[in-house]
Amino acid sequence: MVGRKMTVSKFMIGLVLSVITLTMFVPIVNLFARALSDPGKVHLMKGYDLLPKGFSFIHFEVVLSNAIVGKALLNSLFITIVGTCLSIFFTTISAYVLTRKNLVGKTPLMICLIIFMILEPGIVPEYMVMKDLQLLDSLWSMVLYRTINVFYLIIMMRFMEDIPDSLIEAAKIDGAGHMKIFVRIVLPLSKIPLLTIGMFYAVARWNEFFKSSIFLSSRDNTVLQVLLRQFVVDNDTTALVSAASLLSNNSVAQLDFSALKAATIVVAMVPILLLYPIILKYYTSGVMEGGVKE
């Protein structure tokens, strides 16, 4: 096996990527360190310290013991999971239909989709549509909102077009219909783009704040990102302080609000971070593994 030679270009690329990684890694570790620090020692942290001062879970206890945060977390999980599943289903089945060579009116459909992608509707038309559908202040407004992203649809179409025609024709000769071909052949061969696009959909839905603050008005239907803005950006920690008063802990009186904000950010960040290692392990497998080689 020939060893890999280290060239100047490879070294520079590695150096740049390492610096970019540090710019993302250090702030995240700093947030964890601040949130896990002892309330009475948080003020000792300076700059981007990566180790907590002391150790305490009190800030996480305050955040997670808040009924509003728990409800918002469940709402965000519901919107993300159900919305992502619907988006993946409609995106993949639409891509399959649009990649059939005998589809009538394919060109006009693609032109319309590209126009919709470029000329997005404003917030007022979207709000009026949700109002007419009676979905305002309903979690389904965010689940159904932009179920299909046209850009992701085009990516999926480009991938499905690479599936060998001979594989599809062989299935048709064996008597398979479109639904069976889609489920038994197209979906298994599209595992990697499915996971990739699914991750994009999940991250977008989890981080959606603006439309959630408009479509969802009641406290019971709020999502975690809206609360995150309320606690961290607007400095409205009233609900958190009221939850802290219910905890029988002497250090509650010394709570550090910067550490409390850090704990809130961590709670909002960890669920989506756990998605990445689950998705990345599938990237090592071949895209067309098991397909017909031409």
C-alpha positions in Angstrom: 0.0 0.0 0.0 1.5 3.3 -1.1 1.7 5.8 1.7 0.0 9.2 1.3 2.4 12.1 0.7 1.9 15.2 2.6 2.0 18.1 0.2 1.9 21.9 1.0 -1.6 22.1 -0.5 -2.9 19.3 1.7 -1.2 20.8 4.8 -2.8 24.2 4.1 -6.3 22.6 3.5 -5.9 20.6 6.8 -4.8 23.8 8.6 -7.7 25.8 7.3 -10.2 23.1 8.2 -8.7 22.7 11.7 -9.1 26.5 12.3 -12.7 26.4 11.1 -13.4 23.4 13.3 -12.0 25.2 16.3 -14.1 28.3 15.7 -17.2 26.0 16.0 -15.9 23.6 18.7 -14.6 26.1 21.2 -17.8 28.2 21.7 -19.9 25.0 22.1 -17.5 23.6 24.7 -17.5 26.9 26.5 -21.3 26.9 26.7 -21.2 23.4 28.3 -18.5 24.5 30.7 -20.4 27.6 31.8 -23.7 25.7 32.2 -22.0 23.0 34.3 -20.1 25.4 36.5 -21.0 26.0 40.2 -23.3 29.0 40.5 -21.0 30.7 42.9 -17.9 30.3 40.6 -19.3 31.1 37.2 -18.0 34.6 37.5 -14.4 33.2 37.6 -14.7 32.0 34.0 -12.9 34.3 31.6 -13.1 34.4 27.8 -13.4 31.0 26.2 -12.5 28.8 29.2 -13.2 25.2 28.3 -13.3 23.7 31.8 -16.2 24.4 34.3 -15.4 26.2 37.5 -16.6 23.7 40.1 -19.4 21.4 39.0 -23.1 21.6 39.3 -26.3 20.5 37.4 -28.4 23.2 39.0 -28.7 25.3 35.9 -29.9 22.3 33.9 -32.3 21.4 36.7 -33.8 24.9 36.6 -34.3 24.8 32.8 -35.6 21.2 32.6 -37.9 21.6 35.6 -39.7 24.4 33.9 -43.0 23.1 32.6 -43.0 25.6 29.7 -39.6 24.5 28.6 -40.7 20.8 28.7 -43.8 21.5 26.7 -41.8 23.6 24.1 -39.3 20.8 23.8 -42.0 18.2 23.1 -43.6 20.6 20.6 -40.3 21.1 18.8 -39.7 17.3 18.7 -43.2 16.7 17.3 -42.8 19.3 14.6 -39.3 18.1 13.7 -40.0 14.4 13.6 -43.4 14.4 11.9 -42.6 17.3 9.6 -39.3 15.7 8.5 -41.0 12.3 7.8 -43.7 14.1 5.7 -41.1 16.1 3.8 -39.0 13.1 3.0 -42.0 11.1 1.8 -43.4 13.8 -0.5 -39.9 14.9 -1.7 -38.9 11.3 -2.7 -42.2 10.3 -4.3 -42.3 13.6 -6.2 -38.8 13.1 -7.4 -39.6 9.6 -8.6 -42.6 10.9 -10.6 -40.7 13.8 -12.1 -37.8 11.5 -13.2 -40.1 9.2 -15.2 -39.2 9.7 -18.9 -42.8 9.2 -20.1 -44.3 11.8 -17.7 -46.6 14.1 -19.6 -46.0 17.8 -19.0 -42.7 17.4 -17.2 -41.1 20.5 -18.6 -43.9 22.9 -17.6 -44.0 21.3 -14.1 -40.2 21.9 -13.7 -40.5 25.5 -14.9 -43.3 26.1 -12.3 -41.2 24.5 -9.5 -38.2 26.6 -10.4 -40.3 29.8 -10.4 -41.7 28.8 -7.0 -38.2 28.3 -5.7 -37.0 31.7 -6.9 -40.1 33.8 -6.2 -41.0 32.7 -2.7 -44.3 34.1 -1.3 -44.2 36.7 1.4 -45.2 36.3 5.0 -48.6 37.9 4.5 -49.8 35.4 1.9 -48.5 32.5 4.0 -50.3 33.9 7.0 -53.6 34.3 5.1 -53.3 30.7 3.8 -52.8 29.3 7.4 -55.7 31.5 8.5 -58.0 30.2 5.8 -57.0 26.6 6.6 -57.7 27.3 10.3 -54.2 26.2 11.3 -53.1 29.3 13.2 -51.9 28.4 16.7 -51.7 24.7 15.7 -48.6 22.6 15.6 -49.8 21.3 12.2 -49.2 24.7 10.7 -45.4 24.2 11.2 -45.6 20.5 10.3 -47.2 21.2 6.9 -45.4 24.5 6.3 -43.2 24.1 3.2 -43.4 20.3 3.2 -41.3 20.2 0.0 -38.2 22.3 -0.5 -37.8 22.6 -4.3 -34.0 22.7 -4.1 -33.9 19.4 -2.1 -36.4 18.0 -4.6 -34.0 18.8 -7.5 -31.1 17.2 -5.7 -33.2 14.0 -5.1 -34.2 14.0 -8.8 -30.6 14.2 -10.0 -29.7 11.2 -7.8 -32.7 9.1 -9.0 -31.8 9.8 -12.6 -28.5 8.0 -12.0 -30.3 4.7 -11.1 -29.8 2.4 -14.1 -32.8 2.2 -16.4 -32.1 -1.5 -16.9 -32.8 -2.1 -13.2 -36.2 -0.4 -13.5 -37.0 -2.2 -16.8 -36.1 -5.6 -15.2 -38.5 -4.9 -12.4 -41.3 -4.0 -14.9 -40.7 -7.2 -16.8 -41.1 -9.1 -13.6 -44.5 -7.4 -13.1 -43.6 -4.7 -10.6 -45.7 -1.6 -10.6 -44.5 1.9 -9.9 -45.2 1.7 -6.2 -43.4 -1.6 -5.8 -40.4 -0.2 -7.9 -40.4 2.9 -5.7 -40.4 1.0 -2.4 -38.3 -2.0 -3.3 -35.7 -0.5 -5.6 -35.6 3.3 -5.6 -35.8 3.9 -1.9 -33.1 1.3 -0.9 -30.7 2.7 -3.6 -31.5 6.3 -2.4 -30.5 5.7 1.3 -27.7 8.2 1.4 -29.5 11.2 -0.3 -32.5 10.3 1.8 -30.5 10.6 5.0 -28.7 13.8 3.8 -31.9 15.6 2.8 -33.7 14.3 5.9 -30.9 15.9 8.0 -31.4 19.2 6.1 -35.1 19.1 6.7 -34.7 18.2 10.4 -32.2 21.0 11.1 -34.3 23.6 9.3 -37.5 22.6 11.2 -35.8 22.4 14.5 -34.2 25.9 14.1 -37.3 27.5 12.6 -38.1 30.5 14.8 -39.6 33.3 12.8 -42.6 31.5 11.3 -43.2 29.7 14.6 -43.4 33.0 16.5 -46.0 34.2 13.9 -48.1 31.0 13.4 -48.1 29.8 17.0 -49.3 32.4 19.5 -50.3 30.5 22.7 -47.8 29.4 25.4 -48.9 25.8 25.2 -48.0 25.6 21.5 -44.8 27.5 21.6 -41.5 25.9 20.5 -38.1 25.7 22.0 -36.5 28.2 19.7 -39.0 30.9 20.6 -38.4 30.4 24.3 -34.6 30.5 23.5 -35.0 33.9 22.1 -37.2 35.0 25.0 -34.7 33.8 27.6 -31.4 34.5 25.9 -31.9 37.5 23.6 -34.8 39.4 25.3 -33.4 38.6 28.8 -36.9 37.5 30.0 -35.9 35.0 32.7 -39.1 35.4 34.7 -40.4 31.9 34.0 -37.0 30.4 34.8 -36.7 32.2 38.1 -40.2 31.1 39.1 -39.2 27.5 38.3 -36.0 27.9 40.3 -37.9 28.9 43.4 -39.5 25.5 43.4 -36.2 23.7 43.8 -35.0 22.9 47.3 -31.3 23.9 46.8 -29.3 26.5 48.7 -27.4 27.5 45.6 -30.5 28.6 43.7 -30.2 32.0 45.3 -26.8 32.4 43.7 -27.9 31.4 40.2 -25.8 33.0 37.5 -28.0 34.2 34.6 -25.3 33.8 32.0 -24.9 30.2 33.0 -28.7 29.8 32.9 -28.7 31.1 29.4 -25.9 28.8 28.4 -27.9 25.8 29.8 -30.9 26.9 27.8 -28.8 27.0 24.6 -27.4 23.6 25.4 -30.8 22.1 25.9 -31.9 23.5 22.5 -28.7 22.4 20.8 -28.1 18.8 22.0 -31.1 17.0 20.4 -30.1 18.2 16.9 -26.4 17.5 17.5 -27.2 13.9 18.3 -28.6 13.5 14.8 -25.2 14.1 13.1 -23.3 11.0 14.2 -26.3 8.8 13.4 -26.4 10.2 9.8 -22.6 10.3 9.2 -22.0 6.6 9.7 -24.0 5.9 6.6 -21.8 8.0 4.3 -19.1 5.3 4.2 -21.3 2.9 2.2 -21.5 3.0 -1.6 -24.2 5.0 -3.2 -25.2 2.4 -5.8 -24.2 -0.7 -3.8 -26.2 -3.7 -4.9 -27.4 -2.0 -8.1 -26.8 -3.0 -11.7 -23.3 -2.0 -13.0 -23.3 -0.6 -16.5 
